[in-house]
């Protein structure tokens, strides 16, 4: 009787495990915000991004899939990704979404709690062309769980009679590794700070160029309107003078 009960429990245990692992492996829908790089101001590229993103736990990293959706009137795929989180975009796919154009891509990261930087290129023929640095902040409330980190043992478990010199060597090695890690982190922080300054300056220059192009277009339109008005007035004046000239000849 007990054996029968155990056998009946096996399918339920299997179903529970299957459901649990599928939940961890399945992609989660995660919302995000798009900012100008180095600020918390919404980027002009914000409207190009379709939400939410898909986030899947792939071992010890997240695989994030995002979509840029643009209108047909802007030309096919006017926005492309040059880099995302200091890497080239993965699994790039270009496809249609009704009359719109979808540019879908992925990237891997071990941490979605910090800002993800990206460089994109916008090229709307005859209207606007520029490179922009932007950043994303993802909602952390619905992220799938990553695999737990594996721990590697340097050797067998020590017994009470093992020489204490091994402990000293391990401690010295750990100290050296900690110092190397600290130096590497300091170098990375310095490099990231320099990159942040460069990206901010590029962003400001591109923003100014965008406004100058708009202002130039407005001024050109005004000049054309004034020229057209002048042409119409001149044509009317010429027509009025022609009948007077005919009368004078008579």
C-alpha positions as CSV (number, residue, x, y, z in Angstrom):
1,X,0.0,0.0,0.0
2,X,2.8,2.4,0.9
3,X,4.7,1.5,-2.3
4,X,1.5,2.3,-4.3
5,X,1.2,5.7,-2.7
6,X,4.9,6.4,-3.4
7,X,4.4,5.4,-7.1
8,X,1.3,7.7,-7.3
9,X,3.3,10.7,-6.0
10,X,6.1,10.4,-8.7
11,X,4.0,12.0,-11.5
12,X,3.1,14.9,-9.3
13,X,6.7,15.4,-8.2
14,X,7.8,15.3,-11.9
15,X,5.1,17.8,-12.9
16,X,6.2,20.2,-10.1
17,X,9.9,20.1,-11.1
18,X,9.0,20.6,-14.7
19,X,6.8,23.6,-13.9
20,X,9.5,25.1,-11.7
21,X,12.3,24.8,-14.2
22,X,10.2,26.0,-17.1
23,X,9.3,29.1,-15.0
24,X,13.0,29.9,-14.6
25,X,13.8,29.2,-18.2
26,X,10.9,31.0,-19.8
27,X,11.3,34.6,-21.0
28,X,9.8,37.3,-18.7
29,X,8.2,40.5,-20.0
30,X,10.2,43.4,-18.4
31,X,9.5,47.1,-18.9
32,X,12.3,49.7,-19.1
33,X,13.0,53.4,-19.5
34,X,15.1,55.2,-22.2
35,X,17.3,58.1,-21.1
36,X,19.9,60.5,-22.6
37,X,23.2,59.0,-21.7
38,X,24.5,60.1,-18.3
39,X,21.2,61.8,-17.4
40,X,17.6,60.9,-16.3
41,X,16.1,62.9,-19.1
42,X,14.0,61.0,-21.6
43,X,15.8,60.4,-24.8
44,X,14.4,61.6,-28.1
45,X,14.8,57.9,-29.3
46,X,12.4,56.8,-26.6
47,X,9.4,56.6,-29.0
48,X,11.3,54.1,-31.3
49,X,11.4,51.3,-28.7
50,X,8.6,48.8,-28.3
51,X,7.9,47.6,-24.8
52,X,8.2,45.4,-22.9
53,X,11.5,43.7,-23.5
54,X,11.9,39.9,-23.1
55,X,14.4,38.7,-20.5
56,X,15.5,35.1,-20.2
57,X,17.8,33.6,-17.6
58,X,20.5,31.8,-19.5
59,X,22.7,30.2,-16.9
60,X,24.5,32.9,-15.0
61,X,23.5,35.7,-17.5
62,X,20.4,37.3,-18.7
63,X,19.6,37.2,-22.4
64,X,17.6,40.4,-23.1
65,X,15.7,40.8,-26.4
66,X,14.6,44.3,-27.4
67,X,12.6,45.7,-30.4
68,X,12.9,49.0,-32.2
69,X,9.7,49.7,-34.1
70,X,9.5,52.6,-36.6
71,X,6.8,53.9,-38.9
72,X,6.8,53.3,-42.7
73,X,7.0,57.1,-43.4
74,X,10.5,57.2,-41.8
75,X,11.9,54.7,-44.4
76,X,12.9,51.0,-43.7
77,X,14.8,50.5,-40.5
78,X,16.0,54.1,-39.9
79,X,17.4,53.2,-36.5
80,X,20.1,50.6,-35.9
81,X,22.1,49.6,-32.8
82,X,25.9,50.0,-33.0
83,X,26.6,48.7,-29.5
84,X,24.7,47.7,-26.3
85,X,26.3,47.2,-22.9
86,X,29.8,47.5,-24.5
87,X,29.1,44.7,-27.0
88,X,27.7,44.2,-30.5
89,X,24.0,43.3,-30.7
90,X,23.2,39.6,-31.0
91,X,20.5,37.8,-33.0
92,X,19.6,40.9,-35.1
93,X,16.4,40.4,-37.1
94,X,14.6,42.8,-39.4
95,X,11.0,42.1,-40.0
96,X,7.6,43.8,-40.6
97,X,5.0,44.5,-38.0
98,X,1.9,45.4,-40.0
99,X,3.0,48.6,-41.9
100,X,5.8,49.2,-39.4
101,X,9.4,48.0,-39.4
102,X,10.8,46.0,-36.5
103,X,14.5,45.9,-35.7
104,X,14.9,43.1,-33.1
105,X,18.2,42.4,-31.3
106,X,19.5,40.8,-28.1
107,X,22.4,41.2,-25.6
108,X,23.8,39.3,-22.6
109,X,24.4,40.7,-19.2
110,X,25.0,39.4,-15.7
111,X,23.4,42.4,-14.0
112,X,20.2,44.3,-15.0
113,X,20.2,46.4,-11.9
114,X,22.6,49.0,-13.3
115,X,22.1,51.3,-16.3
116,X,22.7,49.6,-19.7
117,X,24.4,52.0,-22.1
118,X,23.9,51.8,-25.9
119,X,24.9,53.6,-29.0
120,X,22.4,53.9,-31.9
121,X,22.5,55.4,-35.4
122,X,19.5,57.3,-36.7
123,X,19.2,58.0,-40.5
124,X,16.0,59.4,-41.8
125,X,16.8,60.2,-45.4
126,X,16.7,64.0,-46.1
127,X,15.5,64.8,-42.6
128,X,17.9,63.7,-39.8
129,X,21.1,61.7,-39.5
130,X,23.1,61.3,-36.2
131,X,24.6,58.9,-33.7
132,X,23.2,59.0,-30.2
133,X,24.3,57.6,-26.8
134,X,21.5,56.5,-24.6
135,X,20.9,54.3,-21.5
136,X,18.3,51.9,-20.3
137,X,17.0,51.3,-16.8
138,X,15.1,48.0,-16.5
139,X,12.3,47.2,-14.0
140,X,13.8,44.7,-11.6
141,X,10.6,43.4,-10.1
142,X,9.9,40.7,-12.7
143,X,13.4,39.4,-13.5
144,X,13.8,35.6,-13.8
145,X,16.3,34.0,-11.4
146,X,19.8,33.2,-12.5
147,X,21.5,29.9,-11.7
148,X,23.3,29.9,-8.3
149,X,27.0,30.4,-8.5
150,X,29.1,27.2,-8.3
151,X,31.8,27.0,-5.7
152,X,35.1,25.4,-6.5
153,X,37.2,23.9,-3.8
154,X,41.0,24.2,-4.0
155,X,41.6,20.9,-2.4
156,X,40.3,18.3,0.0
157,X,38.8,19.2,3.4
158,X,41.6,19.8,5.9
159,X,41.9,17.7,9.0
160,X,43.1,18.9,12.4
161,X,46.6,17.6,11.8
162,X,47.2,19.4,8.5
163,X,50.1,21.8,8.3
164,X,49.0,25.4,9.0
165,X,51.4,26.7,6.3
166,X,48.8,25.7,3.7
167,X,46.4,28.1,5.4
168,X,48.9,30.9,5.3
169,X,49.6,30.3,1.6
170,X,45.9,30.3,0.8
171,X,45.4,33.5,2.7
172,X,48.3,35.2,0.9
173,X,46.9,34.0,-2.4
174,X,43.4,35.3,-1.6
175,X,45.0,38.7,-0.6
176,X,46.9,38.9,-3.9
177,X,43.7,38.1,-5.9
178,X,41.8,40.7,-3.9
179,X,44.4,43.4,-4.7
180,X,44.4,42.5,-8.4
181,X,40.6,42.6,-8.5
182,X,40.6,46.0,-6.7
183,X,43.2,47.4,-9.3
184,X,41.1,46.0,-12.1
185,X,38.0,47.6,-10.7
186,X,39.8,51.0,-10.3
187,X,41.0,50.8,-13.9
188,X,37.5,50.0,-15.2
189,X,36.0,52.8,-13.2
190,X,38.5,55.3,-14.6
191,X,37.9,54.0,-18.2
192,X,34.1,54.2,-17.7
193,X,34.3,57.8,-16.3
194,X,36.3,58.9,-19.4
195,X,33.8,57.2,-21.6
196,X,30.9,58.9,-19.8
197,X,32.4,62.3,-20.4
198,X,33.0,61.6,-24.1
199,X,29.5,60.2,-24.5
200,X,28.0,63.3,-22.8
201,X,29.9,65.7,-25.1
202,X,28.8,63.7,-28.1
203,X,25.2,63.7,-27.0
204,X,25.2,67.5,-26.5
205,X,26.8,68.1,-29.9
206,X,24.2,65.8,-31.6
207,X,21.4,67.5,-29.8
208,X,22.6,71.0,-30.9
209,X,22.9,69.7,-34.5
210,X,19.4,68.4,-34.3
211,X,18.0,71.8,-33.2
212,X,20.1,73.7,-35.8
213,X,18.7,71.5,-38.6
214,X,15.1,72.2,-37.4
215,X,15.9,76.0,-37.2
216,X,17.5,75.9,-40.7
217,X,14.4,74.1,-42.1
218,X,12.1,76.8,-40.6
219,X,14.2,79.6,-41.9
220,X,14.3,78.0,-45.4
221,X,10.5,77.7,-45.4
222,X,10.1,81.3,-44.4
223,X,12.4,82.5,-47.1
224,X,10.5,80.5,-49.7
225,X,7.2,81.9,-48.5
226,X,8.5,85.5,-48.7
227,X,9.9,84.9,-52.2
228,X,6.6,83.4,-53.3
229,X,4.6,86.4,-51.9
230,X,7.0,88.8,-53.6
231,X,6.7,86.9,-56.9
232,X,2.8,87.1,-56.7
233,X,2.8,90.8,-55.9
234,X,5.3,91.5,-58.8
235,X,3.2,89.5,-61.2
236,X,0.0,91.4,-60.3
237,X,1.8,94.8,-60.7
238,X,3.0,93.8,-64.2
239,X,-0.6,92.8,-65.2
240,X,-1.9,96.2,-64.0
241,X,0.6,98.2,-65.9
242,X,-0.1,96.3,-69.2
243,X,-3.6,97.8,-69.8
244,X,-2.4,101.3,-69.0
245,X,0.4,101.0,-71.6
246,X,-2.2,99.9,-74.2
247,X,-4.4,103.0,-73.4
248,X,-1.4,105.3,-73.8
249,X,-0.6,103.9,-77.2
250,X,-4.2,104.5,-78.4
